[in-house]
Structure formats: structure tokens, C-alpha cells
């Protein structure tokens, strides 16, 4: 790869991270339009890396591009989010129940390690890695269910709903992380092999997440800022 190509890729990644982090921090809110020219001017770059960053954000699920209108940070309705979480609840209760009967010692150790990492990243407000740790926790449980199709479904719905949490329950607004205790309760239930308790712990956790979404504070910023 040429030096020019490397510089181009680095610039695209830098702009992508800048926009993504600004969405995480709510400097760019749900429903905001991402105008290439305006962003390029604010970041003092050309429109090319901005265009590439927006495409990547669209692929990640943060942005929806509408023909003849432009690119917008997604702004799902409360009903859409609740519908998604109702599906997630069904899938993850199933995966937790199966995992309680089939989970290995190695999986249990991984889950406890992830909880420690999740706590560390929360304390440091390491947003990107925090959500990665949280997603990994749920995917390991689905993996431990030993049902490959269920794992694929859980991957899809976790990816979709994590975006909702990022947009409507941002990390910086939380004084403490209720997920830690809830995750510990899930792992203890799995470790004991108690199927019903594992399902109940997972249900309690996901209901807590949807209850924490701040759906009333979803207005778009007309003049958003960047970090």
C-alpha cells in the first residue's frame, strides 16, 4: 500500500471515529442530518473522508441514508425499540436457559473476566470498549447455548439494540452501572445450572435496560458540535 493510500485510510478512520464519538457523547443527536460539506468544514478536511465515514456509519447501523434527502443519525420510535427488545428478550431467555444446561467452565471464566473488564471500562468511561465488552457478554451466553442459529439471531438483535442504548442511554449520563450486578446474577444462575433462574435473571436485566432508555430526550441538534 502506498504512503498516499495509508494517509487516506488513516484520515477516513479519524473522521469516522470523530463522528462516531460525537454521536456517543450526544453532540450529534438522533435525527440529526450529517451534511458532508458542513462536517468537512468543521473538521477542516475534504469531503472524501467524510463521505467514507458516513458510509461506514450506515453499515454499522447508526446512520440511515435516504435518497434525495441525505444521511441522518437514526431516530427509531419508542415502539420500534420496545418491539426490538421484546424479540431480544425472547431470544436471550432461550439462550440463557439452554446455556444453563450446557455451559462450560471456560465460558463461565470468560464471563467473569468480561464483567471485570466491563466495570473497568465503565469507570474510565471508555465508551467504545464498554459496549464491546457488554455485547461480548451476551454473545458468549448465546454461544454456550450450543445452538448456532440462535447465536446468529442473538448477534443480529444485540447489534441493533446496542445502538439504541448508545443513542438513548449514553454512558456519560450514568453515575453507576446497574448492569454489573445484573450480569453477575446471570452468571451465578448459569454456574448453578438453574435454567429457570438464568431465564429470570436475563429477563430482569433486559427489562432494566429498556426502562433506562431516555426516549424523551431525542431531539436533533441543528448545530451539532464535535469533540
C-alpha positions in Angstrom: 0.0 0.0 0.0 1.4 3.4 -1.0 2.0 6.2 1.6 -0.8 8.2 0.0 -3.3 5.2 0.4 -2.2 4.8 4.1 -2.7 8.5 4.8 -6.2 8.4 3.1 -7.2 5.3 5.2 -5.9 7.0 8.4 -7.9 10.2 7.6 -11.1 8.2 6.9 -10.7 6.3 10.2 -10.0 9.5 12.1 -13.1 11.2 10.7 -15.2 8.1 11.3 -14.1 7.9 15.0 -14.7 11.6 15.4 -18.3 11.5 14.2 -19.0 8.2 16.0 -17.7 9.5 19.3 -19.7 12.7 18.9 -22.8 10.6 18.4 -21.8 8.6 21.6 -21.4 11.8 23.5 -24.7 13.2 22.1 -23.0 16.2 20.5 -24.8 14.8 17.4 -28.2 13.5 18.4 -30.7 11.1 16.9 -32.4 12.6 13.8 -29.5 15.0 13.1 -28.6 15.3 9.4 -25.0 14.6 8.5 -24.1 17.1 5.8 -20.8 16.3 4.1 -19.8 19.9 3.4 -20.7 21.1 6.9 -18.8 18.3 8.6 -15.8 18.7 6.3 -15.7 22.4 7.2 -16.0 21.8 10.9 -13.2 19.1 10.9 -11.1 21.0 8.3 -10.9 18.1 5.9 -12.1 17.3 2.4 -15.5 15.8 1.8 -14.0 12.4 0.7 -13.1 11.1 4.1 -16.4 12.4 5.5 -18.3 10.5 2.7 -16.4 7.3 3.6 -17.1 7.8 7.3 -20.8 8.2 6.7 -20.9 5.0 4.6 -19.2 3.1 7.4 -21.6 4.5 10.0 -24.5 3.5 7.7 -23.1 0.0 7.6 -22.8 0.0 11.4 -26.5 0.9 11.7 -26.0 4.4 13.2 -27.0 6.3 10.0 -29.8 5.9 7.5 -29.3 7.4 4.0 -32.5 8.4 2.3 -32.3 9.2 -1.5 -32.9 12.9 -2.3 -32.8 13.7 1.4 -29.4 12.8 2.8 -27.8 11.0 5.7 -29.4 11.1 9.2 -28.5 9.6 12.5 -31.2 7.0 13.1 -34.1 8.0 15.3 -36.2 4.9 16.0 -39.6 5.4 17.7 -40.2 4.2 21.2 -42.5 1.5 19.8 -39.8 0.3 17.4 -37.3 0.0 20.2 -39.7 -1.8 22.5 -40.5 -4.2 19.7 -36.8 -4.9 19.1 -36.3 -5.6 22.8 -39.3 -7.9 23.1 -37.7 -10.0 20.4 -34.3 -9.8 22.1 -35.9 -10.9 25.4 -37.4 -14.0 23.8 -34.2 -14.9 22.1 -31.9 -14.3 25.1 -34.2 -16.0 27.6 -33.9 -19.0 25.3 -30.2 -18.8 25.1 -29.7 -18.3 28.8 -31.9 -21.3 29.6 -30.0 -23.6 27.2 -26.7 -22.2 28.3 -27.6 -23.1 32.0 -27.8 -26.7 30.9 -24.7 -26.7 28.6 -22.3 -24.0 29.6 -18.6 -24.9 30.1 -16.3 -23.9 32.9 -14.3 -21.9 30.3 -17.3 -19.9 29.3 -18.1 -19.1 32.9 -14.5 -17.9 33.4 -14.8 -15.7 30.3 -18.0 -14.2 31.5 -16.5 -13.2 34.9 -13.5 -11.8 33.1 -15.7 -9.7 30.9 -17.6 -8.4 33.9 -14.3 -7.2 35.3 -13.4 -5.5 32.0 -16.9 -4.0 31.8 -16.5 -2.5 35.2 -13.1 -1.1 34.3 -14.2 0.4 31.0 -17.3 2.0 32.7 -15.1 3.6 35.4 -12.9 5.1 32.8 -15.9 6.0 30.6 -14.1 4.0 27.8 -17.3 4.1 25.7 -16.4 2.0 22.6 -14.8 -0.8 24.6 -17.5 -0.8 27.2 -20.2 -1.6 24.6 -17.9 -4.2 23.1 -17.5 -5.9 26.4 -21.2 -5.8 27.1 -22.1 -7.2 23.7 -19.5 -10.0 24.1 -21.0 -11.0 27.4 -24.4 -11.7 25.8 -22.8 -13.4 22.8 -20.8 -15.8 24.9 -24.0 -16.9 26.6 -25.7 -17.4 23.2 -22.6 -19.4 22.1 -22.8 -21.5 25.2 -26.3 -22.5 24.3 -24.7 -24.6 21.5 -27.5 -23.5 19.1 -25.8 -22.0 16.1 -28.9 -20.5 14.6 -29.9 -19.0 17.9 -26.4 -17.4 18.2 -26.8 -15.8 14.8 -30.2 -14.3 15.7 -28.8 -13.0 19.0 -25.9 -11.4 17.2 -28.2 -9.5 15.0 -30.6 -8.3 17.7 -27.8 -7.4 20.1 -26.1 -5.3 17.4 -29.4 -3.5 16.6 -30.4 -2.8 20.3 -26.9 -1.7 21.4 -27.2 1.2 19.1 -30.4 2.2 20.8 -28.6 2.1 24.2 -25.8 4.2 22.8 -28.3 6.8 21.4 -30.8 6.9 24.3 -28.9 5.9 27.4 -25.4 7.3 26.9 -22.7 6.2 29.3 -21.7 9.6 30.5 -25.2 10.2 32.0 -24.9 7.2 34.3 -23.5 7.6 37.8 -23.3 3.8 38.4 -23.7 0.8 36.2 -26.6 -1.4 37.2 -25.7 -4.0 34.5 -22.7 -5.2 36.6 -24.8 -6.7 39.4 -27.4 -8.0 36.9 -24.6 -9.6 34.8 -23.2 -11.3 38.0 -26.7 -12.6 38.8 -26.9 -14.1 35.3 -23.5 -15.8 35.6 -24.3 -17.2 39.0 -27.5 -18.7 37.7 -25.7 -20.2 34.7 -23.0 -21.5 37.0 -25.5 -23.2 39.2 -27.2 -24.8 36.2 -30.6 -23.4 37.2 -32.4 -22.9 33.9 -35.4 -21.0 35.3 -33.2 -18.8 37.4 -31.0 -18.0 34.4 -34.0 -17.1 32.3 -35.4 -14.9 35.1 -32.1 -13.1 35.6 -31.8 -12.4 31.9 -35.4 -11.1 31.7 -34.8 -8.8 34.7 -31.7 -7.4 33.1 -33.2 -6.7 29.7 -36.3 -5.1 31.2 -33.9 -2.9 33.2 -32.2 -1.8 30.0 -35.3 -0.8 28.2 -36.6 1.0 31.3 -33.4 3.1 31.3 -33.7 4.4 27.7 -34.3 8.1 27.8 -36.8 8.3 25.0 -38.0 11.8 25.7 -34.6 13.4 25.0 -34.2 12.5 21.4 -34.3 15.9 19.6 -31.9 16.5 16.8 -29.2 19.2 17.1 -29.4 21.7 14.3 -25.9 22.9 15.0 -24.0 20.0 16.5 -20.5 20.0 17.9 -17.5 17.7 17.6 -15.0 16.6 20.3 
